[in-house]
């Protein structure tokens, strides 16, 4: 009886649930909304459970107004002519393919070329660098900056085309005989773990993917939010988790790519150059990640379309905005706040994106800000012997703003305008009073520091599809970088008389006007040819002035010139498995009578669909470069200058940097497992540094700065490993780099080989991300072997009584030591939430969880030396000549992000 009673009760309950769903009334209006968003509305607003296969609803758009419709009538209306049917089972809606009677299994065309475009289903935004290939094959093609692709050598017109894009659900399009001459329009849905009982399939949640060129990697900026950070997801700092990119300095957004300094990398945002990569002394990246749609990284061996740098390339495509529905976001953390707007223009023919952020550290000085600023202060070596807790009074803030407008002039023409401006402002005053045993004032140290730096960029691009096989883009770009820094340090005795003073003035300005013409043409089924021109007009000012006890030492560079480049490359499929990519780039500069022809060559052989071999080589030149200042006393920033092989024009000889790359490796990819290995070797010529020593005149016992030019070369060799895996909601990777980087300068250690500043022999990074319906959890661990520290020679000058009366620093004679090994654990956790009107996440990040004391560098302790001479010249030499510059200790941060 009990069994019959339970069965009867279950049937009654099922009937009531079915009755409830069937009698539910739906009133909604949808204006070109994706079916996925309609499903989300039904879940959140009407508490309807729906199960479906992700591939079934990809690209389906719903448009219309529906009033007081029952759920079956509503579903019949929105799914009409969509190829989708439904069933109601136990109170749940199950979407299924609609049965058709067409025979689409027999191919009629073979070895054909497929054309198409890839867009975001919700916003209509073009998706650049999406991977398009035939299902079952490893190699394919990628979409261009406008989301357009040409896929040759498709086996037949019943093949299935597979499209992958980081952060989006994988899309599959089955070709239909007789319908392959049309240009495909592929709409892709974002990969979101829904807060429901049902999880859609085939999500492409990877944060990192290898591109279709050697040493090329793609990173999804939206997945960066899951990684630990100082309050907001950071673009350049996240790149430091990749193999071959230095990641052992959490206070720097600089990109050390394969042991080359950051200034050797080309960093582009919508085509214009970014000359400085950081805000807040390196804590934040210069570019707000809300403004970025796509990031491509080339760690070496890059193709002929890129020039002007000798190490690597970071090519960022800006967020276009939305051609369909407006969306908004807000974010706040302990240091800054940000917002973004994406909205359509002119009924969907155009789109607008605006994003901005600002630090409020000049209004609210949080404990986190004070710790970060104190860390910067310690790095600068300008303040000696000061209790920073008592004297820290900085007035500092930064801001940046991005805007991008895009407009479809016609179905062939797209016009876009990108604007960027970012600035940092610092005004700080310090005072330290040293008292004697009787509380009398022994000395007063007064410091004033002012700094202002930033970037401005403008890019206007016209893109045109002339036909299916030929497209072009013409760009006018402007970049401006400025840096102004003044530092003054005066020490007075107890009577107020100046005993020692030091003044540093540093200025650097770069103006860069560019015109770029880029073309892409597909010839037959085996050739994809890129060709174009670049013209750059540059104006550079660089000034350094050191005033120590009324003794002036300085360097001044003012220069201008133009560079004209022409390039061509060909992706040539000799066979479906063998790809060759030869290229040439020719440069002419008004700064030199010499022209520069550089070759590029790449090879990829697909041994099996899972395993490929790859190799590349290239020759690279850099005419605008940074001049390095090696000064043991002052915080003189490196500055941009123009290479000039005519000394009469600038007073110094700055050579053009030249580098040769050789790369070889292999990649294995199967079942969401990627294993990649690349060996690399680089040589660099034309290095130049200003070496500052402090030499004592034996006749006057006066110490004065002395600057010499050091010219040198560099040799770099290394190997990168990456293992990446996805399992359910988990994704992660292990990267390891083994490398060696050495320099030779003519005036340093008599021209013998020394390790470069970027020489880190071993670096290991572990990255783990878990995305659950309601939580994001991530942890990263970084290890780096000790970097080199080059100690200058210290000579103590004694009088006839054997007392130390002065000292000198000979910076051309260096002793090689190593800093302690670096390692750090970072974790983050975020709670996700959503309702009908918005989504959001509230999170906590903790950097350096186990509070490891990591040493960034060592600095000469000038105050200890000066105090020894003033107070105890006949005593024992000080042991604290150098002091460690520590990186961040345990640093927590909280953040809140909202999306509307």
N, C-alpha and C positions, 0 to 999 in steps of 0.2 A: 504493500500500500504506500509506504514512504517513497518508494521509487516512482510510482505512478504520480504521486502528488508533486514530487520535484520536477518530473517531466512536464506535467501540466503547467506548473508555475513558470518554468523556463519558456514554454511556448507562448504563454500569456505575455511575459516580459518582452520577448522578441517581437510579438505582434504590436505591443504598445510602442516600442522604440521605433519600429517601422512606421506605425501610424504617425508618430511625432515627427519624423523626418519628412514623410510625404505631405504632411499638412503645414510644414514650416513655410513662411512667406518671406521672399527675398525682395528687397528694394535697394538697388544699387545703380550707380552710373560709372561706366569705365570708358575712358578716352584713350584708345590705343595702348592698353595695359597688357602686359604679358600674362599668360594663363597662370604662371607660377604665382604672380601677385594676387590674382583672383582667388586662387586656392588658399593663399595665406589669409586673405580677408574672410573667407568662409570659416577658416579654422578659428581665427581670433575673435571675430564678431559674432558668429552664429554657433560656435562650438561644434562644428561638423568635422568628423574625422574622414580624411581622404588619403588613399594609398594610390601610388602611381609609379611608373617607370620614368626616370628623368628624361631619357631619350625621346619618350612619347610626346612630351609637351614642349620640348625645345623649339623655339621660334614661333610658337602659337600666340597671336595677338587678339585680344578681345576689345571690341568697340561697340558701345550701345548703352541705352538706358532701360532698366528693367524695374517694373513697379508691381508689387504685391503678387509675384509669381510663386507658385509652389516650387519646391526644390526640383522635382522632375522636369517641370516646364522650364525652369531657369537653366538647367543643364542641357535640355534639348535645344534651347535657343543659342547658348554660347558655344556649344560643340557642333552646331550644324555646319556641315561642309568642312570640318576640321580633321576628318579621318579618325575621330576618337569616339568611342562608345563608353557606356558605364554600366555598372551593376551595383545594386544595393544589397549588402550582405551583413546581417547582424548590426544594423544601424550605421554601417560604414560604407562610404562611396569608394568603389574601385574603378579606376579609369583603365580601359583596355583598348587596343587597336580595333577600329571598325573593319569588319570583313568586307573585302572587295573581290570582284570576279575577274580582275585583269591579270593577264599572264605577263609578268615582268621578269621572268627568269631566263628568257632566251635573249642573249646579246645580239645586237645587229651591227655595232661598230667596235673596232679594236684599235689599240694603241692610239688613243685620242688624248687631247689636251682639254682640261677643265679650267674654266675661269670663274672667279667669284670674289665676293667680299665678305668680311667677317665683322659683325657689329655686336655691341651689347644690346640684349633684347629689351632691357628696361629703359636705357637712355638713348639708344641709337648711335652711340659713340663708336667710331671705328677702332678696331683692336689691332694695333701694330704688333708684328713679330709673333703672331699666332702660328703654331705648327700645323701644317696641312699635309696629309699623306693618305695613301691608299691603305685601308685596314690590312694588317698583316705584314706591312713593309716598314722598315725602320727609317729610311731616308725619305724626305719629301721636300717641301718648300715652306717658306714663311711669308706672311703678309708684309707688305711694305708699310710705310708710315701712315698711309691712308686706309689701311686694312684690306688692300686689294692683293689677290694672288693669282698666279698662273701655275697650274700643276700639269706638267707634261707626262707622257708615257703612262697614262692610266690604262690598265689592261683592256677593259671593255666598258660598254655603257650600262652594265649591271653591277659594276664595282661599287663598293661602299667607301665613301670618303670620310676620314676621321679628322676632326679638328680639336686641337688641345690648346688651352691658354691658361697660364697660371692664375689660380683663384677662381676658375670657371669650371662648370661641369662639362665633361667631354661631350662633343656633339658628333653624331654620325648621320650622314646623308647618303641614302642609297640612290644611285643613279637610275633613271627610268629610260628605257629605250625610246628614241624619238624625241627626247626632251633634254638632251645634253648640250644643245647649241646655245641654250640660254645661259646668261651669267647668274650663277648661284648667289643667293643672298642668305647668309647663314647667321642666325641670331643665337647668341650664347647667353646662358643664365649664369649668374654668379653662384659660386659654390658656397652655400650657407648651410650650416648644421641647424635644422629647424628645431624649435622648442616644441616638439610634439612627439607622439608615439611612433611616427613614421619617419624613416630616414630615406631620402632619395638615393639612387645608386649612381655610380660612375662619377664621383666628384673629383675634380682636379685641384686638390688643395695644396699641392707642392708649393713651397716657397722658392725653391731653386730648381732651375732646369738648364741643361746645356743647349746652346743654340746650334745653328747649322754651319757655323764656322769654327775653326780651331781656336781654342782658348777663349771661346765666347760663352758667357753665362747670362742667364736671365733671372731676375729676382722680382717677386711680386710684392710691391710696396704695401698692399693692404694686409698681407699676412705678417708684416713686421710688427703689428700691434700686439701679437702674442709673445714677442721676445722681450726679455728684461731690458729696461731702459730707465733713464732719469725722468720719467714722467710721461714721455710721449715717444711714439715709434720714430726712429731716426734712420734716415736713408744711409748715409755714408758709414755710420757706426755699424749698421747691420751688414754692410758689405765686408766689414772686417772679419766676419765669421766665415768667409769663404776661403778655400785653400789658395795660398799664394798672395793673400792680402794681409798685411800685418795687423794683428789685433791685440797687442799687448800694451796698449796705452788708452785707458778709458777716458782720459781728459783731452783726447785729440780726435777730430773728425778727418784728419789727413789720411790719404790713401797711399800707403806704401805698397806698391804692386810689384811683386817679385823682386824685392830688395832695392827698388829704385825710389827716390824721394818723390813726394806728392807733386812737386812742380814739373816733373817729367811726364805727367799724365794729362791727356786732353779730356776736359770735363765740359759736356755740352748739355744745355737745356733748351729744347726746341730749336736747336741749331746755333745758338749763340754761346760764347765762351763764358764760363764761370772761373774767375781768377783766384778767388778766395773761397774756401770750402766750409768755413765754420762761423758760428756765432758763439758768444760767451766763452772766448778763449779756448775754443775747441770742444766745448761740452755738447753743443748742438750743431747739426748740419746747417749749411746756409740755405738749403732748399726745404721748404715745408713739404712733407710727404703727401699731404692732402692734394697738392698741386701736381702730383706725378701719376701718370697712367702706366708707364712702362720704363724699365731700366735694363739696358744692355751693357754688359761689362766685357771688355776685351783685355785679357791679361798679357797679351803679346801677340806678335805675328798678325796684326790686324791688316785689313785689306786696303787697297789703294784709295778708297773714297775718304779715308781719314789721313790727316797729315798734321805737321806742325808740332808733334810731340814724339818722344822716343821710347816710352815705356808702355803705357796702357791707355785705354779709352773708357770713359763712362758716358754713355749716350742716353739721356733721359728725354722721354716724350711727355709733354704736359697733358694734364687732364683737360679734355675738350669741353666737358659740361654735359648737359642733357638736351637732346633734340625732342624729347617726349614730355616727361614729367619733371617738375622742379623737385630738388632734394636739398637738404641742408644738414650741416653737422656742426657740433660744438665740442670743444675739448678744453679741459683745465687740469693743471697740476700744480705742484708747489712752487714752480718758477715762472710759468707763462700760461697764457690762454690763447686759443685759436678758434677760427670759425671758417666755414666754406659754404658756398652757394653754387648750385648747378641748376641752370634754368634754360628753357628753350627760347628762341627768338623768332619772331615773324612766323608764327603758327608752325614751328618745327623746321623751317628751312635753315635756321641757325641755332647755335648753342653758345652759352656763356658760362664760364667758370670764374669765380672769385674766391680767393682764400687769403687769410691774413693771420698773423700771430704776433704777440707782443709779450715781452717779459715785463712783469710788474715789480721787478726787484728794486726799482728806485722808489717804490711806494711801500711795499711790504718786504722787509728783509728777513726771510725765513732762515732757519738754522741750516737748511740745505744750501741756500745761497752763500751764507757765510763760510761754510766748509769748502765749497767749490772755489770761492774767491781766495780764500786763504791758501788753497792748493796752488792756484795760479800765482799768487804772490810769492810762494816759496820757490816755484819754478824760475821766476824772473831773476833771482839772486840780487835784486836791488836793495832789499830791506834786510839788514843784518842786525841780529841781537835785539829784535823788537818783540815784545809780547803782543802778538797780533790781536788777541782778545780785547786788549785795552785800546788799541789805536785804529781798528778797522772801521773806516768811515767812507766807504766808496759810494758814489752816486753813479749807478750803472743801469742801463737797460738796452735791449735790442728789439728790433721789429723787422718783419718782412711782409711783403704783399705781392700776390700773384694774380694776374688776370689774363684770361684767354678767351677770345671770341672767334668762332668759326661760322662760316656761312657758305651754304651750297648755292653758288651762283647759277649753276646748271648741273645736270646729271654728270657732266664731264669735269666741272671746275669747282674747286674748293678753295676758299680764301680764309686765312687764319692770321690773327694778330695776337702776339704774346708779349706781356709786360711783366717785368720783375724789378723789385727794388728791396734791398735789405741793408740795414745799418746797425752798428754797435757804437754806443757812446759811453765813455768812462771818464769820470772826474773824481780823483781821490786825493786825500791829504793825510799825511801821517806825521806824528810827532812822538819821539821817544826821549825820555829824560833819564839819564844815569846819575845816581846819587852815591856819594861816598859814605864812609862809616858814620859821620856826624850829620847825615841827611843833607849835606851840602851838595849842590848841583856840580857834577864833574863834567858832564857833556850833554848837549842837546842835539838830537838828530831830527831834521825837518825834511820831509819828502813831499813833493808835488808831482802828480802824474795825470796826464790828460791823453786820451786816445779817441780816435774816431776812424772807423773803417767800414767798408761795405762794398756792395756790387750793385750795378744797374744793368739791365738787359732789355732789349727790344728786338723782336723778330716778326717780320711780315713775310708770309709764305703764300704763294699761289701755286696750287697743284692742279695738273690737268692730265686726264686720260685721253690721249689722242685717239687711240683705238685699243682693242683688247691686248695688243702686244707691246704697246709703247706708252709710257707715262713719264711726265717731267715735273720738276718743282723748281721754282725760282724764289730765292730768299734774299731779303735785305735785313741785315742784322747789325746791332750796335751793342757793344759791351763796354762798361766803364768800371774800373776798380780803383779804389782810393784807400790810402792808409796814411794817417797822420798820428805821430806819437811824440810826446815830449815828456821827459823825465828829468827832474832835478833833485839832487840829494846834497844837503849841506849839514856838516857837523860843526857845532860851535862849542867853545869851552865854557867854563862856568861864568865867565865874564861877558859872554855873548859875542866874542870875537870868532870869526870864521876860521876854523882850523883846517877844514878840508871840504871841498865841494866838487861835485861831478854833475855835468849836464849832458844829456843826450837828446838830439833832435833827429827824428827819422821820418822821411816822407817818401811815398811811392804812389804814382798815379799811372794808370794805363787806360788809353782810349783805343778801341778797336772797332773799325767800321768794315763790314764784310758784305760781299755779294757772292752768293752761291747758286750755281746752276747744276742740278743733278738730273740725270736721265737713266731710265731703265728700259731695256728693249729685249724682247724674247725673239730669238732667231731660230726657227725650226723647233725641234723638240729637245735639242741638246745644249743650247746656248742661252745663258742669261747674262747680258752685257750691261755693266754699269759704266757710265762715263760722264764727265762733267768738268766744271772749272770752279776755282775759288779765287777771289781777290780780297786781300786784307790790307787796310791802311792803318798803321799803328803810330801812336804817339806815346812816349814813355818818359817819365821823370822819376829819378831815383836820387835821394839825397840822404847822406849820413854825416852828422857833425857831433864830435865828442869834445867836450870842454872840461878838462880836468886841471884844476888849479891854474886857470888862465892859460892853459896850453891847449891849443886847438888842433884837432886832427879830424880830417873828414874826407869824404868821397862824394863826388857829384857826377851824375850821368843824365844827360838830356839827349833824347834821340827820337827820330821819326823815320819812317820808311814804309815801303809797300812790298807785298809778297803776292806773286801771281802763280797759281798752280793749275795744272791740267792733269787729269787722271783717266784711266780706263782699266777695267778688269772684266774677266769672263769666267762665269761658272760653267764649265764645259763637262758634260756627262759623256765621257768616252764610251762607257757601257753603263747599264743601270746600276752597277755596283761601284764604278770608279769615277770619282769626281776630281777634276783639276781646276784650280782657281789661280791663274796667272794674272798679274797686274803690274802697271807702271804708274809712277807719279813723277811729274817734272815740275820743279820749282825755280822761279826766277825772283831775285830780290834786288831792290834798289840799294840795299845796304852793302852789297858786294858785287864785284865783277864776275863772280863765279856762280854758275847754275848748278842745280842738284837734281840728278836723276836717280830715283830709288826704285828698286824692284820688289815685288811681292809674289810669293808663290805658295799655294796650299794644295794638299792632296789628302783625300779621304777615300779609303777602300773599305766597302761594306763586305766583310768576309761572310757573315751570316746576318739575318735580320736583327740579331741581338748583339753582334760583335763587330766593331769597326777599328781599323788602324788609321792613324792620322799623322801628318807631318806638315810643317810650314817653315818658311824662312822669309826674311824681309830686311830691308835697309831703310833707316829712318833718320830724318834731320829735324832739328829744333832751332829756330832763329830767335824767337822771344823766349827768354829763359830767366831763371832766378839766379841772382848773385848771392852766394852764401857768405855770411859774416861769422867767423870763428873768433869770438871775443870772450875771454874768461871772466870779464868784469861786468859788462853791460848786457842789457836785454835787447840787443840790436836785431830786429827782425830781418830776415832775408827779403830781398826786393827784386821785382821784375826789371829786366833791362833788355836791350836789343843786342844781339850778336853783331859785331862790327869788325871786319878784318882790315879796316883802315884806321890805325891808331890816331891819326891826325884829327879825326872827326870827333872822338870822344875822350882822348887823352889816355885811353887804356885799350888793350887788345882783348876783346871778348870773343872767343871762337864760337863757331856754330857747333852745337852738340850733334854728334853722329853716333848711331847705334846699329849693330847687327844682331838679329834674333835667329836662333835655331830652336825648333820645337819638334818633339816627336812623342807619340803616346798611343794609347788605345782606350776604348770604352766598351763596357758590357752593360746591357740594360735588358732586364726581363722581370716580369711579375713584380713591378713596383720596386725593383732593386736596381740601383745604378752604381757601377764601380768604374771610376775614371782615374787614369794615370797619365801625367804629362811630364816629360823631361824638358828642361829649358836651359839655354845658355845665351848670355848676352855680353857684348863688349861695348863700351862707351868711351868715346874720345871727346876732348874739348871741355872737360871739367875745369872749373875755375872757382877759387875761394879767396876771400880777403882774410888773411891771417893776421890777427892783432896781437902783438907782443907789447910788453911794458918794460922798457929798457932804461937803465940808470946811466946818466952821463957821469963818468968818473971824475970830471973836473968840478961839476956843480952839485953832485949828488941829487940831481933832480930826475924823477922818473917820468917818462913820457911815452904815450902810445905810439907804436910804430906799426904801420900796415904794409904788408908785402902781398903780392899776387902769387898764388900757388896754382900752377897749371897741372892737370893730371888726367889719368885714365882710370877705367874701372872694368873689372871682370867679375861676372856673376854666373853662377851655375847652381841648379837646383832641380828638385823633383816634387811635384804636387800629387797627393792622393786624395780621393774623395769616395766615400761609401755612403749612399743615401738609401733610405728604406721607408716605405709607407706600409703600415699595418692597421687597418680599421681607422680609428680616430687619431692614431699616432703617426707622426712623421718626424724624421730626424736625420742627422748626418754626422759623420766623423771626417774631419779633414786634417791632413798632416802634411807639412812641408819640411823638407831637408834641403838646406841651401848654404852657400858660401859666397860672400861678396867682399872683394878687396879693392882698394884704391892705391894708386901710386901718384904722388905729387912731387914736383921737382925740388921744392924747398923744405919738405917735411921729412925728417929723419933721413936726410941725404938721399932722397929718392927711393928708399926701400919700400917694399910692399907693406901696407897696413890694412887692417879690417875697416870697412866703411861703417858709418854710423848705423846703417840699416842692416848690418850683418847679424842676423839671428839664425843660428845654425839649425835649431829645431823649434817647430811650433805645432801644437796639437790643439784642436778645438772639437768639443762635443756639443751638439745642439739637439735638444729634445723638445717637441711640441705636441701637446695633446689637446685636441679640440672636441669637447663634449657639448651636448645640447645646451647646458647652462653654465659651463665653465671653460675657460682657456687656461691651461697650465703649461709653463715652459721653464726650462733650466738650461743654462749654458756653462761650460767649464773650459777655460783657456789656460794653456801652459806654453811658456816660451823660455828657452834657455837664455842665459845671461847675454845681454848685448855688450859690445865693447865700450870701454871708457878710456879716452885718450888723455892722460894726465900731462899737462905742460910742465916743463922744467922750471923749478923755483930756485933762484940764486939769492942767498942772503949776503948783503953788503955789510962789512964790519969796519969799525974804526981801529985806531991804534990800541985801544983798550979792549979789543976783541968783543965790543958791544955791537949788536945788530942795529944799524942806523937806517937801513933801507932794504928793499927787496926788489927783484925784477922777475918777470914772468916771460920765459922764452917759449913761445907757443909753437915754434917750428921744430922743437925737440920734444917728442912725446913718448911716454911710457904706456905700453898697452896693458890694460887690466880688463877684467870682466865683472859686470854687475851680477848680483844674485839672480837666480832663476825667478821667473814670474809665473804665478798661477792664481786663478780667481774663479769663484763660483758665483753665478748670478741666478736668481730665480724670480719668477713673476706668476701671479695668479689673478684672474679677472672673472668676476661674476657677470654673466650676460642676462639681459632682461629685454622684454619687448611687449608692446601692446598694439592696439589698433593704429596708434598715431606715431610711434617711434620705436627705435631699438637703441640699446645702449650697453655699456659695460663700465663697471667700477672695479678698479684693480689696485694691486700693490706690487711694486718691484723692489727687490733688495739686491744691491750690487755688493760684491765682496762679502758673501754671507759669513764666512769664517774669519773675516777681519785679518786677512793676510797683509803683512807689511811689504808691499812691492815698491821697489826702488826704480824710479824712472831714469835718474842720472845722478851725477855728483857735481857739485859746484865748488869753485874756489871760495874759501871763506875770507873775504877781504877784510872784514871787520876784525877777525881774530888776528890777522897779520898786523894790521894797523895798531891795534891795542897792545900787542906784544912789544912793538917798537916804541910806543909812547910810554908804556908803564913798566916794562921789565926787559929792557934790551940786553941785559947781561945774563938773563936767566936761561932756562932750558927752552929749546925751540918748541913752539906749540905743536901739539899732536892733532889738533882739529883743523888742519889746513883745508881739508875737504869736508863737506857735509852732504849727506844723502838727501836727495829730493824725492820724497815719498809720494806715491799716487794715492787714490782715494781709499779710505778705510771703509768699514761697513756703512753703507749709504742706502737708507730706505727712501721710497718715494711713493706717493699715491696719485691716481689719475682717474678722471671721469670723462667718458666719451659718449656723446648722444648723436643719433642719426635720425633725421626726419624725412 
